[in-house]
Structure formats: structure tokens, C-alpha cells
């Protein structure tokens, strides 16, 4: 019998070992986190310290904890993992659960009411852990600990032996008293866990037997590098049958992820805020209120931005890409008018911001946001499907060698890029191909030293969130100093030599200013990579209105043509060039927003969105109302009387009448009937 038991134990141990080996094999993209943990153990710097791991649901926190467990075991360090879902959230049950993990016989203490005695037993058992490397106490799903968190911090941790390294893992960073106290704050190391980048996804898929570049790009673009979504996909028959087109149409994988996230939304008001926030690219409290059409209480806004799938960015907050895509799709199908109304209000918000800011030349951000709401589906698909972070830096002597190496690598490793785009409303599929030869056209006629000596601001390098060089742009200001170059060099000379003397004279502004920009190139290694494509597209978009005049002549590929026309460019009818291959006629694309041409351009883009002047005027007039006046208008449209409105808004009837007087004056109408007609144009 003993032999059978030993044999079963050996089989079980081998089984666990094999599972560990498989899980370790599929752990990708967490090298920095793993290295940090190893250093903590090796250098014994962890004594009494706290590591806080946090990230959205399904991002791989528990998977990382498993790797930490394996590393700790190899370092002869005891790893104690408590998942808050495995025990009732009372101090008594916490201590009993920990004692079980410590293999302590709890039969004599299970019914005790003496809490301090239980805490002492836990501390004593930890002190006598035989492993030479000490102990790690890890708590997973920490956000569900609830009121027990206070006791854990103030009572249990304060008595914990100094040889214990504490790991706290959850959807949110620990905050509140953890950070307000300098004593706790200096003990905490923060470890945010994000989605996997493209190269980590590629490695994961390679290890899963998927090696075709087209398949990898398609899976990457759909899953956004979210680990749980990747795992769910690989567990479906679709992955084995290589039915990736069906995968794109199959929402079951994403429904599971979104369902898990929506558990965080217990009340209907918060769900409504999430729905509206999903339509927005970035949001803050003011913009969210504008999109909804009514004020957003600060209490509700703070609940929204505290959700695990919402993250802080430079100018506000945004939802996780997967969450945003899934909810937007569902809202567009379920409530198309509501969805369109939100986008219209956003269009008008940034329309107004652009008109007010254009003279300050500070409209780069507003332009990028405006195109998100007004851009045609192709523009959204090409440039706004990934919220990866990129930064731009000017070429200088310190990064010169890096820029040269980038160009050298590009020229030695150019490859064909395939881009697929499905129209969200018609479901029509479009396929574009950029050949390996065309892929290098964007670097043709680019000479760094010549451009740098012309103007040190011309060449900018594009870095991804990891700091790696992922592209470069060459955007030349048009002025008296650069005109000779533009008149004589490939890509630009055909256009500028065809201009009238008067137009050339207008462009001869002082060196310190500009008459516009010539976009000589915006180069990225792979146009099928959504993140790189977004960086390239936004580089161009942010110059559109602030430039006053912008000229570009990308390679004559249908993809580039559709992008520029979708952005409102006009084709310069008087000239083409042949500078890419000596054979293909290549057009120039122009956007001119100087002076009163800006209004014409904005009107043209509004019309492309389906907002003719009559509709736009009604929207603009409504935007002039205060938030309270907007609430009154909405209730009038629904047919409520003054008395009913007063009751619903907790106002006096006299106050409602005053609001109506102001509304009629601002909208230049005389009565409720005209108001209903006017608002019907929205």
C-alpha cells in the first residue's frame, strides 16, 4: 500500500512538473518583471518589502505569480499563495487558510475565537519555515478582499516577520492609506502589467505552432495583445482549422472577456458612463458630460476612472482597446441613433475647439481627436485601432547612429505588407498590398546629413512604448531658407517648379516661420502593424490644420491614395512626378486651410460625416445652452409640462420658465413648437 501511495505521489509530482514546464514555455513578454523578481531573491533586498502587481482582468497576473512561485521554489524560498476568492473575508478565516498552506494542524484551533492567538500562530509558523531563502506571501485578486484589507494592512502586516516578501496582485494599484502613509509608501514597488506587444504575441503564436506572418498580424490586430483573449482563441477549433476569417467574425471569445470586465459594473448609471466612454477616444469629466449631453457627477466619474479596464493617459483617460471595440460594436447595433448622437456631439465639440484654437497654432491634439470622430471608417481602421503610446524626438548627434542603423536595417529587411480592412457598416472587405519594393520608396531620396544641415527640426524619430526606434518622419517647413532645396530635389521639385512666381513669393517667408509643410516621408518598417501605422498616420494628421498648407506625395499605392483623400486632401491637378521608380506618375495631395479656407475645409469634412449646414447649425445652437438648459430641452422634447419638468429637476416652476426664456433667446425662436422642430434636425 505504501508503495502504491509513493508511486501515485511520483506520478502526481511529474504531472505538476510537466504542467509547470508547459506554462513556463508559454510565458512571453514578461522578462523585465521576472528579472526584477529574481534580483529581489538573489540580493535578499526583499526583506519586509511589498511588490504590487496590477493590471486589467485577463492580462496575466496569476500566470506571472505562477512563474514567481517556480523561481522561488528553485531559490529554496517558500511561496505562499492566497487567492481572496478561496476563503471568507474575515481575519479568522484568513489566518486558518494561511495555516493550512503552512501545513499546520488546525484541528485544535479551528473553532477558537481568540484572534490574536491565531495571528501569533501564523507568525510563529512563518518564522519556522525550513527553507533557507525565507518566505513569500502572495495575495491574488486583492481587490475582492474588501473590508479585510484594513485589518490585513494595520494588524497582520505590522506583525509579519521581516524575512517575508509580500506580493499583492489585483486589478488596481493599492492606494489610499498605502500611499498616504510615508512609512508604507517607501516599502512598495509598483509593477503594472500590460498587454503583450506585437513581438511577444508573435513569439507566443510561434510556440503555439502558428508561424504564417499574415495569420500572426490578423490575430495580433484582433486580440490587441490581450493574453486571455489570445489563450481563448487558441483553445477554440478556429485556431486549429486556421479559420481566421471566421475568428474575426466570431464574438464568443471577446464576449467572455467583456463579460468578465462588466462584473465591475454593479449599477446602471456606471454602465451608461462606460457605454459612452467606449465611443470616445480619450475622455475627461468635461468631455464625457458633453458626449452624454448632461452633467456627470464627480462621484460617478471617479468610479468610472477607477475601473481596471480604464487607464490614465496624458490628456485624460481611455478604455482598454478590446473593451472599447466590443461595447462600441454592441451599442452601434443595439442603439444606432444613440451611438450616432454621441459621435455628433463629439464632432461639434472639437469643431468648436479647433475654430477657437487655430490662431494659437495649438490644434495638433484637437485635430487628431476630431478625425477620430469625423474620419471615415477607413481612417479609423488604419490609424485609430491601437492605443499604443509613441513619442517623437528630433534627430541629433546623440541618436544619429541609431537613426543610421534603422535605415540600414530597413533597407536590408524590407518585406511585403498586407493590410485588410472591413467596413463596419457594409461588411465589405478591402485588401491592400504594399510590395517590398514600395516599402522602401518612403526612404528613397532621404539623406540624413543633408536634411539635418538644412534644418535640425526636419527629421524626427518615432519611438514605441519600449523606447525602440520604430519609424522616422521628414517634414520640411516651407520658407525662404528651404525653398531652394524644395525647388531642386526629387519628390518636391516637380510641384514647386510648377508654381507661379506670385505663389513662390508668398512662400518666401522668414526662416523662423513657415508658409506650410512638405511631407517628404513618414516611414515605418511595417504598414500592416497597427501600432506603427497609428504612429505614422497621427504624425500626418496632427499637422493638417496647424500647418495652414500641407503638401505630400506618397508612393502611388491605392492605400496611400485612399488615406489622403479620406483626410480631405485634394489632388494637385497641374503636376505629377516620377521620382520613386522613374515610370509611375505620382500625384501630389494638398490641404490648404489658410485664412477663410479653414472654414471651407471644416465644412467639407462635416458634410462627409453626414452633417450638412442645417444640421450643424442646430447642433451648434444647442451647444450654446448651459447643462441645465439642455436638460430642460430634452424634457420638453419628450412632451413634459413646465410643472412636470420642475418636479423632475427639483426646481420651481418659475425657474423652469426663466430657463425657457433663456433657451428661446439663445436659439432665436419664439415657442415650444419651434424648439421641437429645431431639435428634430439634430
N, C-alpha and C positions, 0 to 999 in steps of 0.2 A: 504493500500500500504506500509505503514511504517512497519507494522508487517511482511509482506512478505519479505521486504528488510532485517529486523532483522533476520528472520528465515533463509534466504539464507546465511546471514553472519555467523550465528551459524553453519550451515552445512559446509560452507567453512572452518571455523576455526577448526571444528572437523576433517575434511578431512586432512588439513595440519598437525594437531596434530598426526593423525594416521600414515601419511607418515613419520613424524619425528621419531615416536616410532619404526617403522619398520626399518628405516635406522640406528637408534642407535643400534637396536638389531643385525644388521649385521656388525657393526663396530668392527673389531677384530685386534689385533696386534699393536695397537697404544696407549697403556696405558701410556708409558713414555711421549709421545707428549701431550696427553690430560692432564696428571698430571702437566706438565710444564705450560701449558696454565692456568689451574686452579690456580696455585700458583701465576702467574702473576696478575690475577684478585684479588685473596684473599689478597695478601700482598701489593697491589697497587704499585708494583715495575715497572709497565709498563709505567709510565709517560714519554712520549716523546721518547720511545724506539721503535725499529723496529725488528720484527720477520721475518726471511727469510726462507720460506718453499720451498724446491726444490726437484725434482726427475723426472724420466722419464715419458713419456706420459702413462696414464692409471694406474699409481701407487697409485692413491687415494688421490691426493692433494685436489681436490674440495670436496671430501667426508669428508675429515678431516676439511675443512673450515666449512662445514655444522654443524659438531659437535661443533666446536668453537662457531658458531652462537647460537646453543641451550644453550651452557654453559653461554654465555654472556647474553642471554635473562633471564636465571634463576638468574643471578647475577645483574639484573637491569642495564645492560650495553648495550648501543645502538650499534648494529653491522651493519656497512655499507659495503656492498659487491659490488665492481665494477669489472665486468669482462671486460677486454680490448676489447673483441670481440663485446661488446654491444654498443659501441659509436665510432664515428670518432675520430682519434687520433690527436686532436687539443686541445690547452688549453681551448678554448671557449666551445667546446663540453664536455670536461671533467668536467668543472665547472657546466654546465647545467645538466649533468647526475647526478652529486653529489647532486645538489639542489633538483632534482626530488626525489632522495632517502630520502632526508631530509624533504620531503613533503612540499617543499616551492613552492609557486605560482610563476611560472617563466613567466607568460604571459606578464608581463611588461618589462622583461629583455631579452627575448629570442632573440631579434634582435639587442641587443646592441653590439657595437664594443669596449666598454670600459672594457678591460680585467681585469685591476686592481680592478675595481668596482665589477666584478663577483667574483674575489678571496676574496675580503672583505666580500661579501655576504655569501660565503661558510664558511668563518672563523666565521662570526657572527652567522650563523645558528648552527654551531657546538657548539659554546660557550653557546648557549641557549637550548641545548638538555636537556630535563627534567629528563632523567634517572640519578639517583644518582651515578651510577658507572662509569660515563664518557662515552667515545665512543671508538669504534674500527673501524679503516678504513682499509679494506682488499681489496687488488688488486689481482685478479686472472688472469692467463695467461699473466703474466707480460712481458714475452719475446716478445710478439707481440706489445708492446707499442711503440717500435721503437724510433724515434727522440723525442717523447714526454717524454721519460724517463729523459732527461736532465732538461727540464722545471719542471717536477714533483719534482725532487730532489732539484734543485737550487732555484726555485721560490716558489713552492707550499708548500713543506715540511718545508722550513725555516720560513714560516709564520704560520704554524699549531699550534694550541693551545697545550700546554704541557699535557693536560689531555687525549690526543688522543694516543692510542696504534696503531701502523701501522703494518699491516701484508702484506708482499709481497710474493706472491706464483707464481712459474713458473717452467719451466723445468730446468733452470740453476741457480746456485747461483749468486746473484748480485755481480758484481765485478767492475773492472775499478776504476772510481772515488770514488765509495762507499768504496773501501778498501784502495786506495792510500791516502785518507784523514784520518788522525788520529781522527779527530772530528767525522766523520761518522762511522769509523770502531768501535769505542768503544760503539756506540749505537746499533749495530747489533748483534742479536742472530741468529745463523745458525741452521736450523732444516732440515737436509737431510731426505727424505722419501724413503725407500727401499721396496723391495718385502717382502711379508709375509713369515715367517719361517714355517716349517712343522706343528708345533703345532697350530699356528694361522690359517693355512689352514684347519687343522683338525677341529678346533672349528667352523670355518665358514661353513664347509660342514655339521657338526653335526646340526647346526642351520638351515641348508637348507634341512634337512631330509636324508642326506647321512651318514650312520654310519658304513658300512662294511669296515674293515681295508684294504682289497685288493683294493676296489674302491678308497678309500682315497689316498693310495700310488700311484695308477695309475694316478689319477688326479693331485696330487702334482708333480709327476715326469714330467708330460707333460706341466703343466702350469708354473712351476718354481716359484710358489707363486706370480705370477703377478696378482694383483687384477682385472684389466679389463678383462683379459683372463678368470679368474675364473667366473666373472659375466656373460661374454658372453656365456661361456659353460653352466651355469645353466639356461640361458634363452633359450637354444635350446631344441628340443624334445629329444635329446640324453640323457640328464640328467634324464628326467622323465621315459624313457624306459630302463634306466640302460644299454644302448648300448655303453659301454666304449671302446670296441674294435673298433667300428666304429668311436668313438671320436678320437682315436689315429690316424686313417687314414684320418679323415676329416680335411682339412686345412682351411676351411672357417673362423673359429674362429681366427686362427693365421694370416690369410691374412688380416683381419680387423685391427689387432694390428700393423702388419708390415706396412700396407698402411698408417696408421696414423703417424708412425715414419718417413716413407720415404718422407713425406711432407717437412721434414727439408732439403732435398737434392735437391736444385734447379738446380745445374749444373752437367753435365755428368761426369766430372773429379772427383767430390766428390763421386758420386755414384760408380765409379770404385774403388776408395780407400776403400769405405765401403764394397764392394764385396770381395776384397782381405783380408781386416781386419777380415771379418767374418770367413774366413778359418783359421785364426791364433788364437792360444790360448791366448797369450799376444803379444803385439807389441810395438815397439818404431819406431822412424823415420828410423833408420838404417835397422832394420829387415824388416820393411814394404817395403823399397826400394829393399831389397834382394828378397823378395817374389814376387814383381812385375817384377823385372829384369831391373829396370831403376830408376834413382833418383826421390825422392819425394820432391818437393819444400816445404820449411818451411811454406810458406803461406798456402798451401793446407793441410799440416799436422796439423797445428793449427786449421783450420776449422774442420777437422775430429775429433780431440780430444775435440772440443767444442760442439759436438752434445750431446743431452741429453741422448742418449742410450749408450754413451761411458763413462766409468768411469776409474779413475786413480787407479792403484794398485801399490804395492811395486816396481815392476820392469818394469813398463810401463803402458799400457792401455789395456782395453778389452771391447768388445761389450757385451751388455745385452744378457744373455743366449738365450732368445726367438728369438731375432733378429739374433743372430749368427746361430742358428739352422735353422731358416726359410730361410735365404739367402743362407746358405751353401747347403741346400737341393735343392733349386731352381737352383743354379749355377751348382751343380753336374749333374742335369738333362739336363739343357739347354746347358752347355758348358763343357762336361766331360773332354776333353783334357786340357782345361784351368785350371780347378779345379785340375787335377792331376799334371799339371806342377807346380802350386803354391806349392802343398804339397811336390813335389820332391825337389824344391829349398830350402824349409824349412828343409827337412830331411838332405840335404847336408850342410846346414848352421850349424846345431847343431852337425852333424857328425864331421865337422871340429873343432868346439868349444870343443867338448869332447876330440878329439885327442890332441889338444893344451893344454888343462887344466888338463888332468888326472894326470900328475905328480905333479900338485899343490894340488891335492886332493880337488878341489873346483868345482866338477861337479854335485853336487846334483840338482841344478836348471836346468842345461843343460840336464841331464838325464830325468828329468820329462817332459821337453819341447820336447825332441827328441821322447819319446814314444807317445806323443800326435800325432805326425805326422807319426810315423812309426808303432805305435801299431795297432794290428789287430782290426777289428770292435768290438769284444767282450771287449777288453781292454778299448777302447774309451767309450763304453756303460757303463761299470762297474765303471770307475773311473774318467771320464772327462766330465760327463754330468751336472755337477753342479759347479759353480764357487764360492761356499761359502768359506768363509775365516775361516781357523783353525790355531791354534798355538799350539806349543808343549812346555811343561815346565818339568824340571826334578822333580822327586819325592823328597820332602824334608819334614822336620818336620812341616813346616807351612801348607802344604796341605795334610799331612798324613791322618788326619781324613776324609777329603773329599774323598781321594782315597779308604779308607776302606769302607766308606758309598756307594761309587759307586759299589764296588764289592758285597757288601751285597745286594744292590738293584738289581743288575744284577742277582744274584742267586735266588732271590725271585720272579722275574718277567720275567724270560726267556720265550720267545714265538717263535712260528714257523715264519720263514721269507720266503716270496715267491718273487723271482726275475724273471722278464720277460725281455727277450732281443730279439729284432727283427733285423736281419741282414739287413743293409741299402741297399745292392745291390741285394740280393736274396729274400728279404722279408720273409725269413724263420724265424719262431718264435721258441724261446727256452725258456723253463720254468725250473727253478731250485727251489728246496725247501731245506731249512736248518731247520731241526726239532728243537723243543725246547731243546731236549737233546743235539744235536750237537751244538746248540747255546751256550751252557755252556762249551763245550770242550776247547774253547780258554782261559778259565780261570782255567782249571784243572792244577794242579801242580804249581800254581802261589802263592808264599808266599812272600809278600812284604818285611818283615824284613830280611829274608834270602838273597833275591836279593839285597837289599839296602846295606847290610853289605858286600856282595861280591864286589860290585862296585856301587857307588852312581849315576853313569850315566846310569845304565841299564834300569831303569823304567822311562818312560816319560808319562805324562798325556796329553791328547788331549782335547783342549777347542774349542768350536764353537765361532761364531762371537759375541754371547752374554756373553761369558765368562763362560758358563756352561760346566761342565766336560762331554765329550761325547765319551771317549774312553781312552785306555791306551796301550802302547807298551812295550814289554820286548825284547830288542835286546842286546845280550851278546857279547862283544868283545872277540875274541879268543886269549888268550895269556897264558903265564906261570902261571899267577895268577888264571885264570878261568878254566884251563883245568881239574883240579881235579873235580870241580863241573860238568863240561860237560861230563866227563867220568862216573860219578856215578848217575846222576839224570835222572828221566823219561823224555822222549821226545828226549833227546840228547844222552844218554849213548849208545844206540844200534849202532848209527853211529860211534861215536868216538872210542868205544872199538873195532870196526872192522877195524880200520886204521892200517897201517904198522907202525913199530917203527920209520922208517925214516920220515914218514908223521907227526907223533906226535912230533918228534924232531923239524921239521920245524915250527910247531905251537907254540913251547915254546919260543916265543919272549918276551921281557921285558914287564912288567905290563903297562908301559906308552904307549906302542904301541899295535898293533893288527895284527894278521895273517888273519883276516876276521871277519865275524859276524855269530852268530847263532840266528835266529829269533825265539824266543821261543813262542811269541804270539803277534798278533796285534788284540786287542779286541775292538769291538764296540757293542752297545746294539742291533742294528737292521741293518742287511745287506741289507734289502730292502729299507732303507733310502739312497737316492743317495748322500746326503751331507756327511753322516757318512762313506759311502763306499768309497767316494773320499778321505777322510782323511786317512782311513786305507790303501788304495792302494798306495797313494803317499808316505806314510811313508816307504813302502817297496821299491817302485821304486827309491826313492832318494838315497837308499843305494846300488843299484845294481852295479854301476861301481866304485864308490868311495871305496867300501869295498874291492875290489880285489878278495875276495872269500866270498860268502854268501850262507848260508845253512838254509833251512826252512823245516818244516814238519807239514803243517796244517792238520786238520781233513780230512779224506778220503771221501770228498764230491766232486761230479763232478764239481761243480762251482769252488772250490779252485784249482782243478787239471787243468781245462781249463785256469784259470788266470795265473798260474805259467808257464805252457807251452807256453802261449801266450807272456809271458815276456822273453822267451828264456831260461828258466830253463831246465836242463837235470835231468832225474831221476837217482839217485844213484842206480846202479844195484846190489850192493853187499849186501844190507840190507834193512829191514823194521822194524817197531816197532809195538807194540800192546798197547801202553800206554794210549790211550784215553778210550777204553771200555774193554780192555783185550781180545778182539776177532778179531777185524778188522785189517788186515795188512795195515799199513800206510807207504807210501813211503817218501823218502827224496828228496827234489829238490835242485839242486846246480847250481850256476852260478860262473864260475871261469874266471876272467879277469886279472889274474896276468901276467905281462910281455907281451910276444907276443901273449898271449891268448886273449888279448883285441881286437886285430885286427880281429882274427877269429870270436869272438863274434859279433863285429860290422858288419862284412861281412855277417854273418848268418842272422842278423836282416834285413840288407839291401835286401838280397835275398828274405826274407819273404814279403817284401814290393813290390817285383817285380822289383828290380834294380840289375840285375847281374853285374859282374865286368865291362863289356864293356860299359854298360850304365852309370855306376857310374863314370868311368874314363872320359867320355865325359862331364859329369856334373861338375866334379872336375876341369877339364881343363878350362871350361867356367867360373868357379868361380874365376879363377886366373886373368881374364880380368878386366880392370877398367870399371866403369859405362859407360863412353863414348865409349869404345871399344865394349861393349856389344850392345850398340845402333847401332853401325856400323854393327856388325854381324847380328843383326835382319833385318836390311835393305838389306844386301847382300842376305840373305836367301829369302827375298821377291822379289829378282830379280832386285834391283835398281843398276844403274851405279854409278861410283865414282862421276860424276858430279851431279846426282840426290841426292846422299847422302849428298854432300856438301851443296846443296840448302836446303834440309830438315832440316839439323842440323845447318845451318848458319855457315858453316866452309868453308875454302878454299879447293880447290881440292888437293893441296899439303899436307895439314893437314890430309885429308882423307887417302892419300897414306901412310903417316907416321903411321897412326893408323893401316892400313892393314899390314904394315911391322912388327909392334909390335905384332899384332894378330897372324900372321903366325909363328913368332919366339916362342911365348909363347905356341902355340898349336902344335908346331913341324910339320907343314905342309908347302906346297910349293905354293899353289894357291887357288883360289876361289872355284874351283870344289871340292877339298879335304875338304874345310871348310864346304860346303853344305852337303857333305856325313857325315862328323863328327857330325855336328849338327843334322842330321837326326836320330842319335842314342839317342837323348835326350828323 
